[in-house]
Amino acid sequence: MPGFVLLARDRADGDPARRIGITVSKKVGNAVVRNRMKRRFRSLAREVLSAHGLPGHDHVLIGRAGGIERPYADLVRDLVKAIGRVAPRP
């Protein structure tokens, strides 16, 4: 199971910028765990969203329990797959 949920929303404002939001609830762990997960998500977003993100969309990563233990390579694969799922169909 992935360590996050991805939400994507088309801004429909004509701006092709890809924006990111990150949230991790207190259910996931204490402040140290939550901040560590947010740092991993920021790194993940820099790496993956620049190449695979949807232009003109806001992307929100919601951290889930177990995401901190997942290997980084698995998170990259999960995010690429999740972006493919939320991409608009022609």
Biopython code that builds the backbone (N, CA, C, O; Angstrom):
import numpy as np
from Bio.PDB.StructureBuilder import StructureBuilder

atoms = [
    (1, "MET", "N", (0.842, -1.175, 0.000)),
    (1, "MET", "CA", (0.000, 0.000, 0.000)),
    (1, "MET", "C", (0.889, 1.241, 0.000)),
    (1, "MET", "O", (1.851, 1.316, 0.764)),
    (2, "PRO", "N", (0.567, 2.221, -0.861)),
    (2, "PRO", "CA", (1.403, 3.425, -0.934)),
    (2, "PRO", "C", (1.378, 4.197, 0.379)),
    (2, "PRO", "O", (0.447, 4.061, 1.173)),
    (3, "GLY", "N", (2.392, 4.994, 0.595)),
    (3, "GLY", "CA", (2.496, 5.772, 1.821)),
    (3, "GLY", "C", (1.824, 7.125, 1.726)),
    (3, "GLY", "O", (2.015, 7.973, 2.597)),
    (4, "PHE", "N", (1.030, 7.344, 0.667)),
    (4, "PHE", "CA", (0.380, 8.634, 0.494)),
    (4, "PHE", "C", (-0.862, 8.482, -0.371)),
    (4, "PHE", "O", (-1.087, 7.449, -1.001)),
    (5, "VAL", "N", (-1.655, 9.541, -0.381)),
    (5, "VAL", "CA", (-2.784, 9.684, -1.303)),
    (5, "VAL", "C", (-2.477, 10.917, -2.136)),
    (5, "VAL", "O", (-2.028, 11.930, -1.601)),
    (6, "LEU", "N", (-2.715, 10.842, -3.441)),
    (6, "LEU", "CA", (-2.481, 11.986, -4.318)),
    (6, "LEU", "C", (-3.815, 12.533, -4.790)),
    (6, "LEU", "O", (-4.663, 11.792, -5.288)),
    (7, "LEU", "N", (-3.991, 13.828, -4.630)),
    (7, "LEU", "CA", (-5.138, 14.527, -5.192)),
    (7, "LEU", "C", (-4.601, 15.527, -6.206)),
    (7, "LEU", "O", (-3.572, 16.160, -5.969)),
    (8, "ALA", "N", (-5.287, 15.672, -7.325)),
    (8, "ALA", "CA", (-4.881, 16.644, -8.341)),
    (8, "ALA", "C", (-6.118, 17.401, -8.799)),
    (8, "ALA", "O", (-7.171, 16.810, -9.039)),
    (9, "ARG", "N", (-5.977, 18.714, -8.915)),
    (9, "ARG", "CA", (-7.089, 19.556, -9.313)),
    (9, "ARG", "C", (-6.614, 20.513, -10.392)),
    (9, "ARG", "O", (-5.597, 21.189, -10.235)),
    (10, "ASP", "N", (-7.357, 20.565, -11.483)),
    (10, "ASP", "CA", (-7.052, 21.493, -12.565)),
    (10, "ASP", "C", (-7.470, 22.894, -12.131)),
    (10, "ASP", "O", (-8.620, 23.117, -11.753)),
    (11, "ARG", "N", (-6.532, 23.834, -12.187)),
    (11, "ARG", "CA", (-6.835, 25.207, -11.785)),
    (11, "ARG", "C", (-7.618, 25.947, -12.856)),
    (11, "ARG", "O", (-8.341, 26.892, -12.540)),
    (12, "ALA", "N", (-7.496, 25.548, -14.106)),
    (12, "ALA", "CA", (-8.202, 26.160, -15.234)),
    (12, "ALA", "C", (-7.957, 27.665, -15.302)),
    (12, "ALA", "O", (-8.868, 28.429, -15.623)),
    (13, "ASP", "N", (-6.745, 28.090, -15.004)),
    (13, "ASP", "CA", (-6.424, 29.513, -15.067)),
    (13, "ASP", "C", (-5.443, 29.837, -16.188)),
    (13, "ASP", "O", (-5.023, 30.986, -16.329)),
    (14, "GLY", "N", (-5.076, 28.846, -16.980)),
    (14, "GLY", "CA", (-4.172, 29.068, -18.098)),
    (14, "GLY", "C", (-2.705, 29.069, -17.728)),
    (14, "GLY", "O", (-1.851, 29.147, -18.611)),
    (15, "ASP", "N", (-2.389, 28.984, -16.448)),
    (15, "ASP", "CA", (-1.002, 28.959, -15.989)),
    (15, "ASP", "C", (-0.526, 27.508, -15.964)),
    (15, "ASP", "O", (-1.122, 26.686, -15.269)),
    (16, "PRO", "N", (0.537, 27.172, -16.705)),
    (16, "PRO", "CA", (0.983, 25.776, -16.760)),
    (16, "PRO", "C", (1.804, 25.312, -15.550)),
    (16, "PRO", "O", (2.298, 24.184, -15.541)),
    (17, "ALA", "N", (1.956, 26.164, -14.532)),
    (17, "ALA", "CA", (2.770, 25.800, -13.367)),
    (17, "ALA", "C", (2.170, 24.605, -12.634)),
    (17, "ALA", "O", (0.951, 24.468, -12.533)),
    (18, "ARG", "N", (3.046, 23.747, -12.126)),
    (18, "ARG", "CA", (2.637, 22.594, -11.316)),
    (18, "ARG", "C", (2.883, 22.965, -9.865)),
    (18, "ARG", "O", (4.021, 23.223, -9.473)),
    (19, "ARG", "N", (1.828, 22.994, -9.067)),
    (19, "ARG", "CA", (1.988, 23.354, -7.663)),
    (19, "ARG", "C", (1.794, 22.121, -6.790)),
    (19, "ARG", "O", (1.121, 21.165, -7.176)),
    (20, "ILE", "N", (2.399, 22.162, -5.607)),
    (20, "ILE", "CA", (2.351, 21.015, -4.702)),
    (20, "ILE", "C", (1.921, 21.468, -3.313)),
    (20, "ILE", "O", (2.306, 22.536, -2.839)),
    (21, "GLY", "N", (1.114, 20.631, -2.678)),
    (21, "GLY", "CA", (0.746, 20.818, -1.285)),
    (21, "GLY", "C", (1.017, 19.508, -0.562)),
    (21, "GLY", "O", (0.842, 18.431, -1.133)),
    (22, "ILE", "N", (1.439, 19.597, 0.680)),
    (22, "ILE", "CA", (1.777, 18.404, 1.447)),
    (22, "ILE", "C", (1.108, 18.503, 2.808)),
    (22, "ILE", "O", (1.170, 19.543, 3.464)),
    (23, "THR", "N", (0.467, 17.418, 3.231)),
    (23, "THR", "CA", (-0.130, 17.380, 4.556)),
    (23, "THR", "C", (0.089, 15.995, 5.164)),
    (23, "THR", "O", (-0.017, 14.974, 4.484)),
    (24, "VAL", "N", (0.394, 15.987, 6.455)),
    (24, "VAL", "CA", (0.575, 14.749, 7.205)),
    (24, "VAL", "C", (-0.107, 14.954, 8.549)),
    (24, "VAL", "O", (0.262, 15.861, 9.295)),
    (25, "SER", "N", (-1.089, 14.133, 8.868)),
    (25, "SER", "CA", (-1.848, 14.328, 10.103)),
    (25, "SER", "C", (-1.108, 13.769, 11.317)),
    (25, "SER", "O", (-0.137, 13.024, 11.189)),
    (26, "LYS", "N", (-1.591, 14.147, 12.482)),
    (26, "LYS", "CA", (-0.986, 13.685, 13.732)),
    (26, "LYS", "C", (-1.168, 12.191, 13.942)),
    (26, "LYS", "O", (-0.466, 11.597, 14.760)),
    (27, "LYS", "N", (-2.087, 11.577, 13.230)),
    (27, "LYS", "CA", (-2.288, 10.132, 13.337)),
    (27, "LYS", "C", (-1.059, 9.359, 12.855)),
    (27, "LYS", "O", (-0.826, 8.224, 13.272)),
    (28, "VAL", "N", (-0.286, 9.978, 11.982)),
    (28, "VAL", "CA", (0.885, 9.314, 11.402)),
    (28, "VAL", "C", (2.005, 9.171, 12.422)),
    (28, "VAL", "O", (2.714, 8.164, 12.424)),
    (29, "GLY", "N", (2.172, 10.155, 13.278)),
    (29, "GLY", "CA", (3.244, 10.081, 14.273)),
    (29, "GLY", "C", (3.495, 11.424, 14.919)),
    (29, "GLY", "O", (2.737, 12.377, 14.732)),
    (30, "ASN", "N", (4.569, 11.484, 15.679)),
    (30, "ASN", "CA", (4.893, 12.733, 16.352)),
    (30, "ASN", "C", (5.492, 13.730, 15.357)),
    (30, "ASN", "O", (5.625, 13.423, 14.172)),
    (31, "ALA", "N", (5.850, 14.910, 15.833)),
    (31, "ALA", "CA", (6.333, 15.981, 14.961)),
    (31, "ALA", "C", (7.581, 15.580, 14.186)),
    (31, "ALA", "O", (7.738, 15.955, 13.025)),
    (32, "VAL", "N", (8.455, 14.832, 14.811)),
    (32, "VAL", "CA", (9.689, 14.415, 14.140)),
    (32, "VAL", "C", (9.366, 13.525, 12.941)),
    (32, "VAL", "O", (9.932, 13.701, 11.862)),
    (33, "VAL", "N", (8.470, 12.587, 13.128)),
    (33, "VAL", "CA", (8.075, 11.665, 12.049)),
    (33, "VAL", "C", (7.362, 12.431, 10.941)),
    (33, "VAL", "O", (7.645, 12.225, 9.761)),
    (34, "ARG", "N", (6.435, 13.316, 11.318)),
    (34, "ARG", "CA", (5.685, 14.076, 10.315)),
    (34, "ARG", "C", (6.605, 14.967, 9.495)),
    (34, "ARG", "O", (6.474, 15.030, 8.272)),
    (35, "ASN", "N", (7.531, 15.655, 10.147)),
    (35, "ASN", "CA", (8.452, 16.529, 9.413)),
    (35, "ASN", "C", (9.380, 15.736, 8.504)),
    (35, "ASN", "O", (9.689, 16.172, 7.395)),
    (36, "ARG", "N", (9.821, 14.581, 8.966)),
    (36, "ARG", "CA", (10.669, 13.732, 8.129)),
    (36, "ARG", "C", (9.909, 13.284, 6.883)),
    (36, "ARG", "O", (10.459, 13.268, 5.781)),
    (37, "MET", "N", (8.637, 12.920, 7.069)),
    (37, "MET", "CA", (7.824, 12.501, 5.933)),
    (37, "MET", "C", (7.616, 13.666, 4.965)),
    (37, "MET", "O", (7.656, 13.471, 3.750)),
    (38, "LYS", "N", (7.398, 14.855, 5.479)),
    (38, "LYS", "CA", (7.217, 16.019, 4.610)),
    (38, "LYS", "C", (8.489, 16.325, 3.820)),
    (38, "LYS", "O", (8.410, 16.702, 2.651)),
    (39, "ARG", "N", (9.650, 16.167, 4.438)),
    (39, "ARG", "CA", (10.915, 16.365, 3.709)),
    (39, "ARG", "C", (11.050, 15.352, 2.583)),
    (39, "ARG", "O", (11.483, 15.699, 1.484)),
    (40, "ARG", "N", (10.682, 14.102, 2.848)),
    (40, "ARG", "CA", (10.738, 13.071, 1.798)),
    (40, "ARG", "C", (9.780, 13.416, 0.661)),
    (40, "ARG", "O", (10.119, 13.244, -0.510)),
    (41, "PHE", "N", (8.578, 13.906, 1.003)),
    (41, "PHE", "CA", (7.599, 14.275, -0.020)),
    (41, "PHE", "C", (8.076, 15.455, -0.855)),
    (41, "PHE", "O", (7.852, 15.478, -2.065)),
    (42, "ARG", "N", (8.730, 16.440, -0.234)),
    (42, "ARG", "CA", (9.254, 17.579, -0.990)),
    (42, "ARG", "C", (10.309, 17.117, -1.996)),
    (42, "ARG", "O", (10.322, 17.563, -3.144)),
    (43, "SER", "N", (11.182, 16.232, -1.560)),
    (43, "SER", "CA", (12.203, 15.690, -2.450)),
    (43, "SER", "C", (11.556, 14.887, -3.582)),
    (43, "SER", "O", (11.953, 14.987, -4.743)),
    (44, "LEU", "N", (10.577, 14.111, -3.223)),
    (44, "LEU", "CA", (9.839, 13.313, -4.204)),
    (44, "LEU", "C", (9.162, 14.219, -5.231)),
    (44, "LEU", "O", (9.200, 13.939, -6.429)),
    (45, "ALA", "N", (8.551, 15.294, -4.770)),
    (45, "ALA", "CA", (7.867, 16.220, -5.676)),
    (45, "ALA", "C", (8.857, 16.891, -6.623)),
    (45, "ALA", "O", (8.577, 17.028, -7.814)),
    (46, "ARG", "N", (10.012, 17.311, -6.104)),
    (46, "ARG", "CA", (11.011, 17.931, -6.976)),
    (46, "ARG", "C", (11.451, 16.974, -8.077)),
    (46, "ARG", "O", (11.622, 17.369, -9.231)),
    (47, "GLU", "N", (11.630, 15.719, -7.707)),
    (47, "GLU", "CA", (12.126, 14.730, -8.656)),
    (47, "GLU", "C", (11.070, 14.303, -9.668)),
    (47, "GLU", "O", (11.360, 14.209, -10.860)),
    (48, "VAL", "N", (9.856, 14.044, -9.209)),
    (48, "VAL", "CA", (8.843, 13.411, -10.056)),
    (48, "VAL", "C", (7.920, 14.422, -10.733)),
    (48, "VAL", "O", (7.630, 14.278, -11.920)),
    (49, "LEU", "N", (7.458, 15.428, -10.019)),
    (49, "LEU", "CA", (6.475, 16.342, -10.597)),
    (49, "LEU", "C", (7.035, 17.174, -11.734)),
    (49, "LEU", "O", (6.294, 17.542, -12.645)),
    (50, "SER", "N", (8.314, 17.479, -11.705)),
    (50, "SER", "CA", (8.891, 18.254, -12.797)),
    (50, "SER", "C", (8.810, 17.494, -14.120)),
    (50, "SER", "O", (8.670, 18.107, -15.178)),
    (51, "ALA", "N", (8.895, 16.181, -14.068)),
    (51, "ALA", "CA", (8.850, 15.372, -15.285)),
    (51, "ALA", "C", (7.464, 14.801, -15.575)),
    (51, "ALA", "O", (7.064, 14.719, -16.736)),
    (52, "HIS", "N", (6.726, 14.404, -14.537)),
    (52, "HIS", "CA", (5.477, 13.681, -14.743)),
    (52, "HIS", "C", (4.233, 14.424, -14.269)),
    (52, "HIS", "O", (3.115, 13.980, -14.531)),
    (53, "GLY", "N", (4.408, 15.544, -13.578)),
    (53, "GLY", "CA", (3.265, 16.273, -13.039)),
    (53, "GLY", "C", (2.362, 16.813, -14.136)),
    (53, "GLY", "O", (2.787, 16.978, -15.279)),
    (54, "LEU", "N", (1.123, 17.084, -13.782)),
    (54, "LEU", "CA", (0.152, 17.582, -14.734)),
    (54, "LEU", "C", (0.241, 19.107, -14.810)),
    (54, "LEU", "O", (0.068, 19.777, -13.792)),
    (55, "PRO", "N", (0.503, 19.666, -15.978)),
    (55, "PRO", "CA", (0.604, 21.124, -16.097)),
    (55, "PRO", "C", (-0.727, 21.789, -15.744)),
    (55, "PRO", "O", (-1.798, 21.306, -16.111)),
    (56, "GLY", "N", (-0.634, 22.901, -15.026)),
    (56, "GLY", "CA", (-1.837, 23.645, -14.672)),
    (56, "GLY", "C", (-2.654, 23.031, -13.552)),
    (56, "GLY", "O", (-3.811, 23.401, -13.350)),
    (57, "HIS", "N", (-2.064, 22.097, -12.824)),
    (57, "HIS", "CA", (-2.771, 21.413, -11.740)),
    (57, "HIS", "C", (-2.126, 21.700, -10.388)),
    (57, "HIS", "O", (-0.930, 21.977, -10.291)),
    (58, "ASP", "N", (-2.947, 21.627, -9.356)),
    (58, "ASP", "CA", (-2.466, 21.604, -7.984)),
    (58, "ASP", "C", (-2.399, 20.143, -7.564)),
    (58, "ASP", "O", (-3.381, 19.416, -7.708)),
    (59, "HIS", "N", (-1.274, 19.709, -7.055)),
    (59, "HIS", "CA", (-1.079, 18.333, -6.583)),
    (59, "HIS", "C", (-0.974, 18.366, -5.066)),
    (59, "HIS", "O", (-0.226, 19.173, -4.515)),
    (60, "VAL", "N", (-1.707, 17.510, -4.395)),
    (60, "VAL", "CA", (-1.666, 17.440, -2.939)),
    (60, "VAL", "C", (-1.291, 16.020, -2.535)),
    (60, "VAL", "O", (-1.954, 15.059, -2.925)),
    (61, "LEU", "N", (-0.234, 15.895, -1.757)),
    (61, "LEU", "CA", (0.186, 14.608, -1.209)),
    (61, "LEU", "C", (-0.267, 14.550, 0.244)),
    (61, "LEU", "O", (0.077, 15.418, 1.046)),
    (62, "ILE", "N", (-1.033, 13.532, 0.571)),
    (62, "ILE", "CA", (-1.507, 13.321, 1.937)),
    (62, "ILE", "C", (-0.774, 12.111, 2.486)),
    (62, "ILE", "O", (-0.951, 10.997, 1.993)),
    (63, "GLY", "N", (0.046, 12.324, 3.501)),
    (63, "GLY", "CA", (0.851, 11.247, 4.078)),
    (63, "GLY", "C", (0.003, 10.255, 4.844)),
    (63, "GLY", "O", (-0.942, 10.633, 5.536)),
    (64, "ARG", "N", (0.342, 8.996, 4.718)),
    (64, "ARG", "CA", (-0.340, 7.910, 5.421)),
    (64, "ARG", "C", (0.652, 7.157, 6.292)),
    (64, "ARG", "O", (1.860, 7.173, 6.056)),
    (65, "ALA", "N", (0.111, 6.502, 7.296)),
    (65, "ALA", "CA", (0.953, 5.683, 8.182)),
    (65, "ALA", "C", (1.654, 4.621, 7.341)),
    (65, "ALA", "O", (1.042, 4.028, 6.453)),
    (66, "GLY", "N", (2.887, 4.388, 7.607)),
    (66, "GLY", "CA", (3.654, 3.414, 6.850)),
    (66, "GLY", "C", (4.454, 4.043, 5.723)),
    (66, "GLY", "O", (5.343, 3.398, 5.166)),
    (67, "GLY", "N", (4.162, 5.273, 5.381)),
    (67, "GLY", "CA", (4.886, 5.940, 4.302)),
    (67, "GLY", "C", (6.322, 6.246, 4.656)),
    (67, "GLY", "O", (7.181, 6.316, 3.778)),
    (68, "ILE", "N", (6.586, 6.428, 5.920)),
    (68, "ILE", "CA", (7.940, 6.763, 6.344)),
    (68, "ILE", "C", (8.867, 5.552, 6.228)),
    (68, "ILE", "O", (10.075, 5.712, 6.051)),
    (69, "GLU", "N", (8.310, 4.344, 6.328)),
    (69, "GLU", "CA", (9.131, 3.134, 6.244)),
    (69, "GLU", "C", (9.345, 2.663, 4.807)),
    (69, "GLU", "O", (10.238, 1.855, 4.553)),
    (70, "ARG", "N", (8.534, 3.157, 3.859)),
    (70, "ARG", "CA", (8.673, 2.698, 2.478)),
    (70, "ARG", "C", (9.975, 3.194, 1.876)),
    (70, "ARG", "O", (10.367, 4.340, 2.101)),
    (71, "PRO", "N", (10.644, 2.350, 1.120)),
    (71, "PRO", "CA", (11.857, 2.790, 0.430)),
    (71, "PRO", "C", (11.542, 3.927, -0.552)),
    (71, "PRO", "O", (10.462, 3.969, -1.140)),
    (72, "TYR", "N", (12.483, 4.828, -0.714)),
    (72, "TYR", "CA", (12.278, 6.000, -1.564)),
    (72, "TYR", "C", (11.960, 5.601, -3.004)),
    (72, "TYR", "O", (11.109, 6.221, -3.642)),
    (73, "ALA", "N", (12.632, 4.578, -3.519)),
    (73, "ALA", "CA", (12.385, 4.133, -4.900)),
    (73, "ALA", "C", (10.936, 3.671, -5.072)),
    (73, "ALA", "O", (10.338, 3.896, -6.124)),
    (74, "ASP", "N", (10.370, 3.030, -4.052)),
    (74, "ASP", "CA", (8.967, 2.612, -4.118)),
    (74, "ASP", "C", (8.043, 3.822, -4.129)),
    (74, "ASP", "O", (7.031, 3.823, -4.830)),
    (75, "LEU", "N", (8.382, 4.854, -3.355)),
    (75, "LEU", "CA", (7.566, 6.069, -3.357)),
    (75, "LEU", "C", (7.586, 6.743, -4.728)),
    (75, "LEU", "O", (6.563, 7.250, -5.188)),
    (76, "VAL", "N", (8.746, 6.750, -5.378)),
    (76, "VAL", "CA", (8.842, 7.331, -6.724)),
    (76, "VAL", "C", (7.930, 6.577, -7.679)),
    (76, "VAL", "O", (7.163, 7.187, -8.423)),
    (77, "ARG", "N", (8.012, 5.254, -7.658)),
    (77, "ARG", "CA", (7.150, 4.437, -8.528)),
    (77, "ARG", "C", (5.674, 4.674, -8.223)),
    (77, "ARG", "O", (4.859, 4.796, -9.138)),
    (78, "ASP", "N", (5.334, 4.738, -6.945)),
    (78, "ASP", "CA", (3.942, 4.956, -6.549)),
    (78, "ASP", "C", (3.427, 6.305, -7.039)),
    (78, "ASP", "O", (2.288, 6.406, -7.493)),
    (79, "LEU", "N", (4.258, 7.337, -6.951)),
    (79, "LEU", "CA", (3.819, 8.666, -7.376)),
    (79, "LEU", "C", (3.648, 8.736, -8.890)),
    (79, "LEU", "O", (2.684, 9.334, -9.368)),
    (80, "VAL", "N", (4.549, 8.146, -9.645)),
    (80, "VAL", "CA", (4.407, 8.130, -11.108)),
    (80, "VAL", "C", (3.125, 7.395, -11.492)),
    (80, "VAL", "O", (2.390, 7.838, -12.375)),
    (81, "LYS", "N", (2.864, 6.285, -10.835)),
    (81, "LYS", "CA", (1.649, 5.518, -11.103)),
    (81, "LYS", "C", (0.398, 6.318, -10.719)),
    (81, "LYS", "O", (-0.592, 6.310, -11.451)),
    (82, "ALA", "N", (0.443, 7.004, -9.580)),
    (82, "ALA", "CA", (-0.704, 7.788, -9.127)),
    (82, "ALA", "C", (-0.985, 8.955, -10.073)),
    (82, "ALA", "O", (-2.146, 9.262, -10.344)),
    (83, "ILE", "N", (0.059, 9.604, -10.575)),
    (83, "ILE", "CA", (-0.135, 10.699, -11.526)),
    (83, "ILE", "C", (-0.790, 10.170, -12.795)),
    (83, "ILE", "O", (-1.650, 10.834, -13.372)),
    (84, "GLY", "N", (-0.391, 8.982, -13.232)),
    (84, "GLY", "CA", (-1.024, 8.369, -14.403)),
    (84, "GLY", "C", (-2.502, 8.103, -14.188)),
    (84, "GLY", "O", (-3.298, 8.193, -15.123)),
    (85, "ARG", "N", (-2.867, 7.779, -12.971)),
    (85, "ARG", "CA", (-4.281, 7.500, -12.664)),
    (85, "ARG", "C", (-5.128, 8.764, -12.611)),
    (85, "ARG", "O", (-6.291, 8.741, -13.014)),
    (86, "VAL", "N", (-4.571, 9.861, -12.124)),
    (86, "VAL", "CA", (-5.355, 11.083, -12.005)),
    (86, "VAL", "C", (-5.303, 11.944, -13.264)),
    (86, "VAL", "O", (-6.015, 12.943, -13.359)),
    (87, "ALA", "N", (-4.468, 11.567, -14.228)),
    (87, "ALA", "CA", (-4.375, 12.338, -15.485)),
    (87, "ALA", "C", (-5.722, 12.309, -16.196)),
    (87, "ALA", "O", (-6.372, 11.267, -16.266)),
    (88, "PRO", "N", (-6.138, 13.462, -16.723)),
    (88, "PRO", "CA", (-7.425, 13.496, -17.437)),
    (88, "PRO", "C", (-7.398, 12.626, -18.687)),
    (88, "PRO", "O", (-6.409, 12.579, -19.419)),
    (89, "ARG", "N", (-8.474, 11.964, -18.901)),
    (89, "ARG", "CA", (-8.607, 11.112, -20.097)),
    (89, "ARG", "C", (-9.096, 11.946, -21.266)),
    (89, "ARG", "O", (-9.980, 12.785, -21.092)),
    (90, "PRO", "N", (-8.541, 11.734, -22.454)),
    (90, "PRO", "CA", (-8.995, 12.525, -23.624)),
    (90, "PRO", "C", (-10.380, 12.122, -24.090)),
    (90, "PRO", "O", (-10.896, 12.688, -25.053)),
]
sb = StructureBuilder()
sb.init_structure("model")
sb.init_model(0)
sb.init_chain("A")
sb.init_seg("    ")
for serial, (resi, resn, name, xyz) in enumerate(atoms, 1):
    if name == "N":
        sb.init_residue(resn, " ", resi, " ")
    sb.init_atom(name, np.array(xyz, "f"), 0.0, 1.0, " ", f" {name:<3s}", serial, name[0])
structure = sb.get_structure()
